[in-house]
Each structure stands twice: as structure tokens, then as C-alpha cells.
């Protein structure tokens, strides 16, 4: 059961185009995410990865197919899923604490004001911003704003955390620190995470599974990369691991060439419902993919 | 010598311009002294304008003296044609407050509706486009005919002229609320009412206040004209009445007063707008 916590079942999304014929961003897309898994989707811009995330968040609706979360079909946005937006999307007229408290009071409308603030403060402290709780977003740096965004998302105890390139607007140092914090928090709480990125190193450091999407339109999931790096990996020595470069090369190769060519060269036994699972750096690179193995993965 | 602050230098220049203006005014309206020779009895009848060539235009000293007189007794009431400046201003401001207040109550909810509903936005657009450019005074006869009360008609005219800038700005402010803020509310399952109060209103408030500021300016412009038409009370009526009395001094004082009050009203709303503006 837990391996199908999120189940994307044959979704398609089409947008009308100028010529009158619709453009198919993707169709017949299948993907499952297990409870407590950290999944990163990588692909080039325009491959529809953000659209997949918007469908998961309920802000966008698929033209075909359904998404099940914990066996229930999603019909719209919901408090069981928290979104961390690329642009942090804080309300500029509220303080950091006010922004988080807004989420808390939406999640638990019956809480008293002091209970709301208490919960919000706890979330703010979790991301290390206790000292800046009373500042407005305009008085916070980019990294601090995104921390507030993370605190807001975590404050509502979501079943699933959805992140849309959350660190792409930050400088490298800040990005690294925030990745560490997100990894620490998600590992300690067993948070299920679905994250969109185009940063290979970010995906390698954070994800348990990396989903590779081909270029759009008509993008598809080419394969799922099982992260071979140890679970207790540290940023400072992760690049010394034997599997680090095989994994990195595999991902870069995909982004540079195969993301474009895969569509014209689909393997004969390719099954959209069960894209191959790959473990770069393992003795056999491509392992066959029967259902049981997915379950144990 | 260290450079004085910009505001101090600006003040000095302002004061200089004011002094020059008053001096030129004084010189221009001073009696020229070259009267026409005439019978003294006849000269008494003719007054100084004819006998000493003095300008009919009051000088700054006349206006100053009269102004002090008005400021000393702003609220006297000696019948319908002789009321203190303060009373007249209070009448005008009460009319503006009533008409403007009604317009706020009407325009902001309607602006929200237009801003949030693309259907209503399209459907109401032709009416707004046609009504907006109409001079508010053109409504006066219609108002007098239907309302049958001159004072209420003036309030109606203020209402109509304040309405459009607020309506258009509210709708625009609501329409241009950032999508990501609305998405935040959506993902938090915030209901429509709470969303309107907690996201759309604060996000659109600066634009709404811009509209309110434009409206109060127009309302204060229009009240003078409206009161000239309806008569009875108010600063506009005061101007017209003093013109009929040929008291140019009082007309000048009224112009000054209208300007100062208009400025204060504008500053008031500018302050309010600053209070709701958020830095990004």
C-alpha cells in the first residue's frame, strides 16, 4: 500500500495553441510515489514537470486520467498537500510569522489566536528564523523568504510536500544550506516529497528516486533512477562515493542527449505504466522491472 | 558654507516667490493717484476707483485684513446671506462626505465584483465607459427633477463624480492581484469570503486608495460648481453670493480656502494610502 501513496494514473494535459489544434504537454503519464519517499523530477524547461506538480497540488486539472493520494482521487487544492512555490509567494503585507500563521489558521480554523501563533512560531524556529519572525518579507533576504515559505508549508503538517524549483532563485551557498535543512527536516519527519528541479546535484543529494522526463511537447517519463548513494549521505563527502560519478554522468547524459532523442528511439518493450528503474553504478545498470520489485524499492 | 537641506532651500525659494507675488499684487492694485477733475459732491458718489484711479481689485492688505476678520469669527450666522466662512465650509464638507461616502460604499463592492468576475467586467464595461466621461454637472437637472431637493441633488452629483475613479481603480486592483498569492489561498483551501478579506483586499488596497484620492479631488472640484447652481449654503454658494455682492476680497478668500481644504483632503488620503502600501 505504502508504495502507492501518490499514484498518477494516465494523466494528460493539453493547452490550446494559436493554430487551433491543442498542444499536448504530456499524455498517458503514470508514476507512483511511496509514503516517506523523496522524489525529484528533472527535465528541461517546457517538459511539463511544473504542470505535473500543479496537477498534484490541484491548481491545475488534467484533461485525462486521475491522481490518487492515499487511495483518494484529488479534485482540487487541499490542505493535505503543501506547496513551496519557486517565487516563495509570501504575502508582503504580513510578517514572516503572520504568513505562517495564515496557513496554520487555515488548516485549523478553530484554534485560538495564541495557539495559532504558537504553532506558527514553532515552524519558524524549525527553519531557524525565530529572530526574524516579526519582519515583513521585504526585509528578508531571498534565502530567508524561502525559509518562511518552507515553514509555511511544514506548519500545516501536510501528507505531501510539493516543491516547484524552490531553490532555483537563490545563490549557490544559500541553496546548499537550505537543501541541508530540507533534507534534515524531511528525513526526521518521514515527509513524502515531490520536487521539481533542473539541478542535477540537487536531485542527487535530496532524492530517493529521480524521475527523468523527456523534452516536451508530448513529454514522457523515460526512466526512474534509484539513487545509489547512501541514505546518510553528507554534502561534504557525497562526491567521493563510488556511485557518485556514474549517477551524475547518467543524469547529465540524459539531460544533454537522451531527453531529446528518447522519443524517436523508444525501446520496444517500453511500458509507460512501468518505466524502467535504473541504478547507475550498480553491476547491471538496467534492472528488469516486475511489479514486485517496485513494491520492494 | 555647508549646503542647506533641500527642503530648507525649497522653503526659501517658496517664500521668495510669495513675497514677490504679494509685492507685485500690492503695486498693481495701489491707487494711481491721477483722478479725473470733478465736482466734489459727484466724486463722493463715484468712490475712489473713479476719483483716484484706484483699482477695483483689492490689494493684499485688504484681503489680509478681511481674512483675519473671517478667521476671528468663522461661525457667525446673520441670516441666509451672511454666514461665517466656517459654516459655509462645514456645509460643503458635509455634502462631500455624504456623496463621497455613498460612492465608497457603492464603488468598492461593485469594483470587487467586476474585478473578480470576467463576465461582470465585460457586461458592465460599456456602461462605465459611457458614464465615466459625463461631466457630473450634466446630471444636475436630472437630479433636481427626480430628487426635487437641491441639497440632496448636490450630494447626488458628488456621488456620481466620485464613483468612477474608485470603481475603475478597485476593479483594476482586484484584477491585478498576483496569481501566486491567490494560489497560496487556494492551496490552503481559503474560502471565497476569507480570500477577499485576507488576500485580495490588502493586495488591492494601494490601488483602491489611489482611486479614492482621485475621487476626493474631483468631488472637491465639483462641489463648488454644484453649490453655485443649487445655492443656499456652502462655499460654492458663498463665492457666487460674494460675486453678486461685488466683494472680490471675499471671492479671493474663498478661493484660498477652497485650495487649502482641497490640499488637506488630498494629504489625508495620501497618508491613508501610504499606510496600506506594502513594499515588495
Interface residues (C-beta under 8 A of the other chain):
Chain A: X57 X58 X59 X76 X77 X78 X79 X81 X82 X83 X85 X87 X89 X91 X92 X93 X102 X103 X106 X107 X136 X137 X138 X156
Chain B: X178 X180 X181 X183 X184 X186 X187 X188 X189 X190 X198 X199 X202 X203 X276 X278 X279 X280
